Amino acid sequence: MKGSSKSRQLTDDEESEGLALLIPDIQETARIVSVAVHRILDKSSKLFWLLCSLLCIIAILFFVSRNGNKWSK
C-alpha cells in the first residue's frame, strides 16, 4: 500500500511539474490571441467609421438630389 501511495505521489509531482512547464506556452498563446483580437477590433473600428462616412455622403447626395440647387439661391 505504501509503495502504491508513494508511486501516486511521484505521478502527481510529475504532473504538476509538467503543467508548470506548459505555463510559458499558455502565456504566449494568450499573448498571440490578445494581439489578434486587438487587430480585428482595430480593423472593425476603421471599417465601422468608413461605413458611417459613406452613409453620410450618400445621405447628403440624396438630400441634394431631392432638393435640387436650392442652397445657391
Backbone as JSON, one array per atom type, in Angstrom:
{
  "sequence": "MKGSSKSRQLTDDEESEGLALLIPDIQETARIVSVAVHRILDKSSKLFWLLCSLLCIIAILFFVSRNGNKWSK",
  "N": [[0.81, -1.18, 0.0], [1.89, 1.26, 0.86], [3.88, 1.66, -1.03], [2.38, 1.98, -3.35], [1.05, 4.34, -2.74], [3.21, 6.1, -2.57], [4.14, 5.92, -5.18], [1.98, 7.04, -6.5], [2.17, 9.66, -5.52], [4.55, 10.53, -6.7], [3.73, 10.56, -9.34], [1.8, 12.6, -9.25], [3.47, 14.74, -8.59], [5.09, 14.81, -10.83], [3.17, 15.38, -12.71], [2.38, 17.95, -11.9], [4.78, 19.27, -12.31], [4.97, 18.98, -15.07], [2.75, 20.47, -15.89], [3.57, 22.96, -14.98], [5.63, 23.43, -16.73], [4.22, 23.99, -19.0], [3.19, 26.51, -18.66], [4.62, 28.85, -19.76], [4.06, 28.44, -22.51], [1.29, 28.61, -22.53], [0.97, 31.26, -21.71], [2.18, 32.58, -23.87], [0.46, 31.83, -25.93], [-1.87, 33.11, -25.05], [-1.01, 35.75, -25.32], [-0.67, 35.94, -28.12], [-3.31, 35.5, -28.99], [-4.52, 37.74, -27.82], [-3.25, 39.86, -29.22], [-4.16, 39.3, -31.81], [-6.95, 39.62, -31.5], [-7.07, 42.35, -30.82], [-6.13, 43.46, -33.21], [-8.17, 42.68, -34.98], [-10.35, 44.04, -33.84], [-9.47, 46.65, -34.17], [-9.41, 46.9, -36.96], [-12.1, 46.43, -37.44], [-13.21, 48.65, -36.23], [-12.2, 50.72, -37.83], [-13.42, 50.03, -40.24], [-16.1, 50.37, -39.49], [-16.23, 53.2, -39.09], [-15.63, 54.05, -41.66], [-17.83, 53.04, -43.08], [-19.85, 54.54, -41.82], [-19.11, 57.12, -42.66], [-19.46, 56.84, -45.44], [-22.23, 56.39, -45.52], [-23.14, 58.86, -44.6], [-22.28, 60.53, -46.69], [-23.8, 59.46, -48.78], [-26.36, 60.09, -47.81], [-26.24, 62.9, -47.86], [-25.88, 63.37, -50.61], [-28.29, 62.3, -51.56], [-30.11, 64.05, -50.32], [-29.38, 66.48, -51.54], [-29.93, 65.87, -54.21], [-32.67, 65.56, -54.12], [-33.56, 68.06, -53.36], [-32.64, 69.75, -55.22], [-30.98, 72.61, -56.46], [-31.31, 74.46, -54.36], [-29.85, 75.69, -52.34], [-28.07, 77.52, -53.37], [-29.47, 79.8, -53.95]],
  "CA": [[0.0, 0.0, 0.0], [2.74, 2.45, 0.94], [4.55, 1.81, -2.33], [1.38, 2.49, -4.28], [0.81, 5.74, -2.36], [4.41, 6.84, -2.95], [4.13, 5.96, -6.63], [0.95, 8.02, -6.86], [2.71, 10.98, -5.19], [5.51, 10.88, -7.75], [2.96, 10.87, -10.53], [1.22, 13.93, -9.03], [4.56, 15.7, -8.68], [5.49, 14.88, -12.24], [2.08, 16.06, -13.4], [2.5, 19.37, -11.55], [5.96, 19.77, -13.0], [4.62, 19.06, -16.49], [1.86, 21.62, -16.05], [4.38, 24.16, -14.79], [6.39, 23.64, -17.96], [3.3, 24.49, -20.03], [2.78, 27.9, -18.37], [5.1, 29.8, -20.77], [3.33, 28.23, -23.76], [-0.06, 29.14, -22.33], [1.09, 32.72, -21.7], [2.46, 33.02, -25.24], [-0.79, 31.65, -26.67], [-2.76, 34.2, -24.62], [-0.5, 36.99, -25.93], [-0.97, 35.88, -29.56], [-4.75, 35.7, -29.13], [-4.79, 39.13, -27.48], [-2.81, 40.69, -30.35], [-5.08, 39.04, -32.93], [-8.25, 40.24, -31.19], [-6.91, 43.8, -30.93], [-6.04, 43.8, -34.64], [-9.51, 42.53, -35.55], [-11.18, 45.14, -33.34], [-9.0, 47.88, -34.79], [-9.9, 46.89, -38.35], [-13.56, 46.57, -37.39], [-13.49, 50.05, -35.89], [-11.93, 51.52, -39.03], [-14.47, 49.71, -41.19], [-17.32, 51.0, -38.99], [-16.19, 54.64, -39.38], [-15.68, 54.19, -43.11], [-19.23, 52.85, -43.46], [-20.59, 55.72, -41.35], [-18.78, 58.22, -43.57], [-20.12, 56.58, -46.71], [-23.66, 56.62, -45.34], [-23.35, 60.32, -44.53], [-22.12, 61.06, -48.05], [-24.99, 59.05, -49.53], [-27.49, 60.88, -47.32], [-26.09, 64.27, -48.37], [-26.15, 63.33, -52.05], [-29.73, 62.09, -51.71], [-30.78, 65.3, -49.94], [-29.11, 67.48, -52.58], [-30.63, 65.49, -55.44], [-34.11, 65.76, -53.9], [-33.85, 69.48, -53.17], [-32.08, 70.49, -56.33], [-29.92, 73.58, -56.17], [-31.96, 75.49, -53.55], [-28.92, 76.34, -51.43], [-27.32, 78.59, -54.01], [-30.32, 80.98, -54.13]],
  "C": [[0.86, 1.26, 0.0], [3.44, 2.71, -0.39], [3.62, 2.39, -3.36], [1.11, 3.97, -4.01], [2.0, 6.6, -2.8], [4.48, 6.99, -4.47], [3.13, 6.99, -7.13], [1.45, 9.45, -6.61], [3.71, 11.42, -6.26], [4.78, 11.26, -9.03], [2.33, 12.26, -10.42], [2.29, 15.01, -9.15], [4.99, 15.89, -10.13], [4.43, 15.64, -13.05], [2.15, 17.57, -13.14], [3.68, 20.01, -12.27], [5.69, 19.94, -14.5], [3.71, 20.25, -16.77], [2.63, 22.93, -15.91], [5.2, 24.47, -16.05], [5.52, 24.2, -19.08], [2.95, 25.97, -19.84], [3.33, 28.9, -19.4], [4.37, 29.67, -22.11], [1.92, 28.81, -23.67], [-0.03, 30.67, -22.35], [1.34, 33.26, -23.11], [1.21, 32.9, -26.11], [-1.77, 32.77, -26.33], [-2.33, 35.52, -25.24], [-0.85, 37.05, -27.41], [-2.45, 36.13, -29.8], [-5.12, 37.15, -28.85], [-4.42, 40.07, -28.63], [-3.77, 40.53, -31.53], [-6.42, 39.72, -32.7], [-8.15, 41.75, -31.32], [-6.82, 44.24, -32.39], [-7.41, 43.72, -35.31], [-10.41, 43.69, -35.12], [-10.78, 46.46, -33.97], [-9.5, 47.98, -36.22], [-11.41, 47.05, -38.39], [-13.95, 48.01, -37.11], [-13.28, 50.94, -37.12], [-13.01, 51.28, -40.08], [-15.79, 50.38, -40.79], [-17.33, 52.48, -39.35], [-16.22, 54.91, -40.88], [-17.13, 54.04, -43.59], [-20.1, 54.03, -43.02], [-20.35, 56.92, -42.27], [-19.48, 58.06, -44.91], [-21.63, 56.81, -46.61], [-23.99, 58.1, -45.26], [-23.25, 60.94, -45.92], [-23.34, 60.71, -48.89], [-26.2, 59.86, -49.12], [-27.42, 62.31, -47.85], [-26.41, 64.32, -49.86], [-27.65, 63.14, -52.32], [-30.49, 63.38, -51.41], [-30.6, 66.36, -51.03], [-29.87, 67.14, -53.85], [-32.13, 65.71, -55.3], [-34.48, 67.24, -53.85], [-33.26, 70.35, -54.28], [-31.0, 71.44, -55.87], [-30.47, 74.73, -55.34], [-30.98, 76.26, -52.68], [-28.21, 77.52, -52.08], [-28.16, 79.86, -54.2], [-30.34, 81.85, -52.9]]
}
